[in-house]
Amino acid sequence: MQPQILLLKEGTEDSQGKPQLVSNINACQTVAEAVRTTLGPRGMDKLIVGRNGRTTISNDGATIMKLLDIVHPAAKTLVDIAKSQDAEVGDGTTSVVLLASEFLKQEKCYVEEGVHPRYIVKAIRKAIYIIVKRIDELAPKIDKGQEAEYRSLLEKCAATALSSKLIHQQKDFFAKMVVDAVLMLDDLLPLNMIGIKQVQGGALEDSVLVDGVAFKKTFSYAGFEMQPKNYLNPKIALLNVELELKAERDNAEIRVDSAKEYQKIVDAEWQILYNKLELIHKSGAQVVLSKLPIGDVATQYFADRDMFCAGRVPDEDLKRTLKACGGAVLTTVHDLSDAVLGTCATFEEKQVGSERFNFFKGCPNAKTCTIILRGGAEQFLEETERSLHDAIMIVRRMIKNDSVVAGGGAIEMQLSKTLRDYSRTVAGKEQLLIGAIAKALEIIPRQLCDNAGFDATNILNKLRQKHATGDCWYGVDVTKEDISDNFAKCVWEPAIVKKNALVAACEAACLVLSVDETIKNPKSQKSDGGAPNMMGRGRGGRPM
């Protein structure tokens, strides 16, 4: 009998084979259960309480997945695809998690029966190739020449993205605002040039879109009230300089023999500050923004000379102002000239709800805009911001990829029919495996029905019948508890959303299916001068 060889460090957890694969699939299904009920216009919201007691109310798949803090190694792949879908397209994060878990669920029985995972992976990849090609055939291209029609299309796509959100009652109002915001940007459509600011109080319809940069009034000292609050074509100085007196004890220890010597030190510090302020004034700047604090002496100095100042401006707002108004952020005041000063058509400070805001409009350099959101609870405003982010991403993608498909489960039913038809043309195990993917695609319309409280079996039967007769855009109509032509009803989504979701779900499913062993290292203990013990050995039998 051969002696047992201990290859892995004692305490290492090692599980492998078919039971491990089935366990990973079950873990992925458990994750999908957490977000399943958030899909669609009748989806429910989740209230998640973080470690610090902070509550988040959301039905955005990516947000929920990030906050769940999942520890199962295989289930983490679903978190990754939700994040990638959010970063790439912005919407469809719940759909991608549901599709991946359903692919695994439908193929699980074949794993248990002994079909090799590589065979299943090959079938899934083939199925995805077929349905992505089918989306390209079906999705109509949009004519960008007709400006009014094109704008209407963008609004419909934004409204579809917002229809499943907390603010679906105001989807038409926000769809117009989102399209306006994206069309204000330049050809590259940079996401960071759309600022979203929250102001509690008022109704959602009080939200406004500002053509330019707007941010909340920063902390200010006495003398601020005397500063002008309106300028036409002002010169703007953007600084990373501290303009306040420092207490001597904070910076250095100085030993002096007399009061005169102490007075000289104090006078020198005041003189340094006044020299800085004088240089700023002489540059012709009327608006001074600094990332660092601007003290009460400087505030009063600027007020006496009809200049406006704001210290401790957040980095994000300062960068957006820099891109929009031009100039440069300086760390010294000695090089101030017209070349490094920004400008805009108008600057004003005015009240928005209980807050005061600084507005820079008519910016000559980059095109930028700011959405100021109004509403009640803080959690509600945060969810509104997340919803608008999804809609903005959808409109950006729509401009870059000009083809659309019908939502409401219509495209999934059509793709399911395509795969069923194809599966009948192949023989053997592949027919069953591709048929399983066809069934898995029905999870989207089925879940839409379940979340709305409809009879899913009845509605899916009607949809299968319609798609079998060639009506490829029929999907679930949640307003009438029936089916309808969702393309005619303008429930539109960019084709890229569906393609990205299907490819990402396929990759995640293939990744989970290709893992047959999980090895968990015990906590590495410090040894040999603090280096952790590593598992395994390198070449020549030496420890790695």
N, C-alpha and C positions, 0 to 999 in steps of 0.2 A: 504494500500500500504506500502510495506517495505521501511524503510529509506535507502538511499544510503550509503554504507560503503566505505570510502576512505582507501584502503589497502596500496597503493603505494604512495610514496612521491609525492607531487605536482610538476608537470613539467616532470614526468617520461613518456617516449614515450613507448606505449604498442600497438603492432600490432600482430594479431593472426589469426588462421584459414587458410582456403584454399587460400585467396588472398596473405597472407604472404608467404606461401609455394611456390606459383607460382612466387612471386616477387624474392625469393631467387634463384629459378631455372634460372630466367631471368638474374640475376646478374652473375651467374656462366657462362652462355652462353656469356655474354659480355666480361668476362675475357678471355674465350677461343678464342674469335674473335681477341684479341690482339696478340696471338701467332700462330693462325691458319696458316698464310701464311709462317711461318718459317720452316714447316715440309718438310723433304726430300731433295734430291740433287738439286732440282730446287727451293728450298725455298728462300724467300727474307730475308734480314737482317733488324733489327730495330736499329735506332739511338736514344738513350735515353739520354736526357740532365738532369743531376742531379741538386740539389738545388744550389750547388756551381759552376755551369756552366760546370762541368766535363762531357765530352761526352763519351758514351760507344756504340760501334757498335757490335752487337751480334745476333746470331740466336739460341743461347742456351736457351731452355725454362726456366730452373731454374734461370739463370742470369737475364732474362727479368722479370720474376715474382718477383724476389727480388727487382729489381730496380723500379717496377711500384708503389710501396707504396700504395697497395690496402687497403681501409678503410672499405669496406662492410664486415660485420662479417661473412656471409655465404660464400662469394667469397674467403675469406682467407683460407678456407679449400683446395682450389685448389693450393694456394701458398705452403701450408704445404706438399701436396703430391708431388709437383714438387721438393721441397727440399729433401724429404725423398727418392725419386727416385734417385736424384743426389748423395746423401750420400751413398745409398745402392748399386746402380749399376753404376751410373755415366752417363748413356745415357738413352734416351727414355723419357726425361722430358717433351718435347712438346706432345708426344704421350699420356702420362698419363693424362695431362690436357684435351686434345681433347676427349679422351675416357670418362672421368668422365662427361664432359659437354654434350656429346652426349647421354650417358645413361639417364641423366636428361631430355634432350630435347625429347627423344623418349617416355619417361614415363609421360611427362607433360600432354598430352591429357587425360590420364587415371586419373590423379589427378583431372583435371578440371571436368571430368565426374563423380567424386565422389567415385572412388576406394580408399579404405583405404590405406594410405601410408605404413602401416605395411605389407599389402599383397604384395605391390610392392617390398618392401625391401626383403621379403622372396623369391620372384621370382628372384630378381637380385642375391642374394647369391647362390641360387640353380644353376643359369646359370653359374656363375663364377666357382663354384665347378666342373661343367661338363666340361667347356672348359680348366681349368687348368689340369684336369685329361687327357683330350685329347692331350694337349701339351706334357705331359709325355709319352703318347703312341707313338706320332709321332716323337718326337725329337730323332735323332740317337745319340748314344753314340760314343765318339771319342776314338780311340785307342792311348794311350799315349806312347806305346812301340816304334812306328816308329817315331824317333826323327825328321827327315826331314819333314815328312808329318804333324806331330803335329805342328811344327814351321810354316809351310805354312798355316795351318788352323788358327793359332793365327794372322798371318799377314792379312789374308782375313777378319777376324772379325774386326781387327783394321781399315782396309781400308774401310769396310762398315760403321763403326762409323764416319770416317773422310769424307765420300763421301757427307755428307750434310753440311759440314762446309765451311768456307771461304777459307780454304787451300786445297780444294778437288783436285785441279790440281796437287798438290804434295803428294797425299795420299799414293802412293806406297813408296816414299822416307821416309815419316814420319812413315808409318806403320812398316817398318823394324826397324827404330830407337826406336819406342815405345816397340816393342817386345824384342829387345836387352836390353833395359833399364829394363824391368820387369824381364827378365830371369837372369839379373845380381844380383837380390835381393836374400835373403835367403827364406826358405820355408814359412815364415809368410807373405811375400810380403808387408812389411810396406810401405805405401804410402809416409810417410815423409822422406824416404831415397832416394827418387828421387827428386833432386833439379832442378828447371827450372829457368834459368837466361836469361834476355832479353838484347840484345845489338843492338841498332839501327844502321842501315847501312848494306850494303851488300844484297845478295839475300837470299831467304829462304833456298836454297840448300847449303848455307854456314854454316847452323846450324850444330853443332857437338855434339856427345855424348861422355862425358868424364867418363872413368872408375875410379871414385873416387870423391873427393870433389873439387869443384871449386867455388870461389866467387870473386867479384869485389875487386880490391885493395882499401883498406880503406884510409881515410885521413892521410897524412903523413907530417912530418916536415923535415926541412933541415937535411941532413946527410943520408936520406933514399937512395939517389942515390948510396952512397958508399957501401951499404949492398949487399952481394952476392945474386944472384937471382936463384941459383941452388944448391941443396943438394942431396946427396945419403944417404938413411937411416938416416935422421935427427931425433934427439930427439925433441919433440914438447911440449912446456910448455903452458898449457891452464889456463889463469888467469882471475880473476874478481877483479883486483887490479889496482889502478890509479898510473901511474908512471910519474908524472910530479909535478913540483913545484907549490905550490899554492901562490897567492899573499896574504901577511899577512893580509891586510885589509879585505879580504873576510871571514876570519875564526874567528878572535878574536881581541879584543882590548887589546893591551899591552902597559903599560906606562913604559918608561925607562928614566933614568937620564943622560945617556951618550951614545956616539956613540959606545963605546966598548961593552956595554950591548946589543945594537941593533945588532951589528956585531955577537955577540955570538948566538943570536936567528937565524939569517940568516944562520950562519955556521951549527947550529944544524939541521936545515931543510935540507940543502944540504947533510949533513952527513947521515940523515935518508934515503934519496933517494939513495945515493951511496951505502949504506949498502944493500938495497933491490936489486939494480942492481948487486952487487957483488955476492950475494947469487944465483941469477938467472944464472949468468955466471959460477959459481962454480958447479952448478948442471949438467952441460954438455949440457943444452938445446941449440939448434942451431936456432930453430924457436920459437918465443914468440908471442902468440896471446892473446889479452886481450879484454874483453867486455868493459872496461873503457879506457879513453884516455892514450896514451903513448906520453909524451912530447918531446921537441927537445933535451933536455939534455940526456934523456934515448936513444933516437934514435941515437944520435951521439956516445954514449957510446957503444951501440950494434954494430954499424958500425965499430968502431975501433977494435972490437974483432971478426969480421967476423960472426956476428949473424944477423938474420933477425927478424924484429918485425912488428906487425900490431895492432893498437889500434882501439877501437870503432867497433869491429867485431860484426855484427848483431847476435842476440841471436840464431836465427834459424841455421845460418851457424856454429856457435860455437858448438851447440849441435850435428849437423851432423858430424862435425870433431871429436868431442869427441867419438861418437858411432863408427865411422869408424877407427880412429887411436888409440883409447884406452886412458888410463890415467884418469885424473880427473880435473874438473875446481876448482881451488883453490882460496880462498880469502886471503891467506897469502903466502909469499915467503919463510917462515921459514921451511916448511916441504917438500921442493922439493927433490925428489929422483927418481930413475929409475922406481919405482913402480907407480908413479903418472904422469910420462911423457909418452906422446903418441909417436908413430913412424909411418913412412910409407916408401915405397920403394924409391920414388922420390918426391922432392918438387921443383917447379919452378914457376917463375913469367914471363908471356909473354903477348904480345899484342894480343887483340882480337878486331878487328875494331878500334874504337877510345878509347877503354878502356883497362886497364891492369888487368889481372886476376891472382889470385894465385891458383895453381893446386897442389892437394895432390893425388898422384897416388899410387897404390899398397898398399892399406890400409889393415892391417892384421886382424882387428876385424870384424866389421859388413860389409856386402857388400853394397856398395852405388854407385850411379852414378849421374851425372849432365848433363842436356841437356842445351846447350847454343844456344838460338834462335837468328837468325839474320833476319832483315827485315826493312821495311821502317818506316811507321808511328807508333806512340806509340799505337794507338787504334788497329792497325792491329796485332801488336805483342801480345797485351793482349788477343785478340780473338784467336790467334794461341795457346797461352798458355792454354786457356779454352778448345780449341778443343783437344789438346794433353792430357789434364786431363781426358776428356771423354774417349779417346782411351785407356789410361793407365788403367782406371777403368774397361773397357770392357775386356782387356787382363787379368787383375787380376781375374775377375769373371770367365772368360773362363777357367783359370787354375784350379780354385777351383770347378767349376761346368762344367763337360765335356760333355755337350749336346748342339746342335745348331739347329736353325730353319732358314728357308729362310725368308729374309726381303722383302721389297718392297710391303708390303700389302698381301703377299702370306698366311702367317699363319692366319691373321685376316679373310681372305675370307674362309679359311678352317674351322675356328672356327664358323664363321657365318653359314656355311652350316650344321655343326654339331648341332648347336642350333635349326636351322629350322627343321631339321629332328626330333630332340627330341620333339619340340613343337607340332608336329603332333601326338605324342603318348599320349599327356595329353589333358584333356578337360577343358572347362570353361575359366575363366579369365586368369588362369596361362598360357594357350596357347598363348594368345595375348601378355601378359607381356614378356614372354621369346622370342616371335617373335620380339618384339620391341628391345630387347638386341641384337638379331641376326642382325637386321638392323643397330643398332648403331655401331657394329663392322666394318661395311663397311666404316666408316668415314675415316679410315687411307688410304686405296687405293684411295678413292674418293678425299681426300685432296691432295694426291700425284699427281693425274691427274690435279686437279684444279691449283695447284702451278706450274705445268709444262706447263699449257695452253692447255691440251689435252681435248678431249670430254669424260668426266667422265662416262656418261651414256653408251656410246658405249663400252668403255673398261671394265666397270663393268659387262656388259652383257656377254662379251667374257669370263671374269674370272668366272662368275657363271656357264657358260656352261662347262668350263674346269674342275672346281672343282666337278661339278655334275657327270662327267664321271670318276672321280677318280684321276685326276692329281692334287695332293694336294699341290704342291710347285709352282704353277703358280702365278705370281704377276705382278705388273706394271713394264714395261721396259721403263725408262725415256729417254734412248738414241735413241730408235727406234720408240717412240710413239705407242707402241703396248704392248702385253703381252709376257712373256717368262718364262721358267723354271728357277726361281731365285736360286734354289739349285745348278743346273748345272752351272749357271753363277757365282757361288761363292759369291752371295750376302747373307752373313751369319750373324746371330746375335746369341748371347748366349740365350738359352731358358729362363734363369733366368731373362733376361731383360723383356721379354714379360709377364712372370708369375707375376713378381713384379708390372709391370705397370697395369695389369688387376686387381690384388687384391687391389692395392692402389686406383685405379679408382672406384672400387666397394665400398670400405670403404667410400670414399668421397661422392659418390652418396647416399649411405645409410644414412650417417650422415646428409646431407642436407634434405633428404626426411623425416627424423625422427624429424625434428624441426618444430613445428607448431606455435611457439610464440617467438617474439623477444621483450625483455624489455631493453630499454636503460636508464640507470640511469642518472639523471641530475648531473652536476658537483658537487661533494660533497664539502660542505662548512665546513671550520674548525669551530668547536665549542667545548665547554666543555674542555678547556685547550688544544686545538689543535687537538683533535681526530675528524676524519671525521664522519659525520652523515651516518649511515649505514641503508640500507633498510630492513624492516621486523623486526620481534621480535623473541626473543629466548623463552625458556621454562618459564612458569610462567608469561607470559605477559611482561617480562622485555625486554628492548631494547637490541639487540645483540651487 
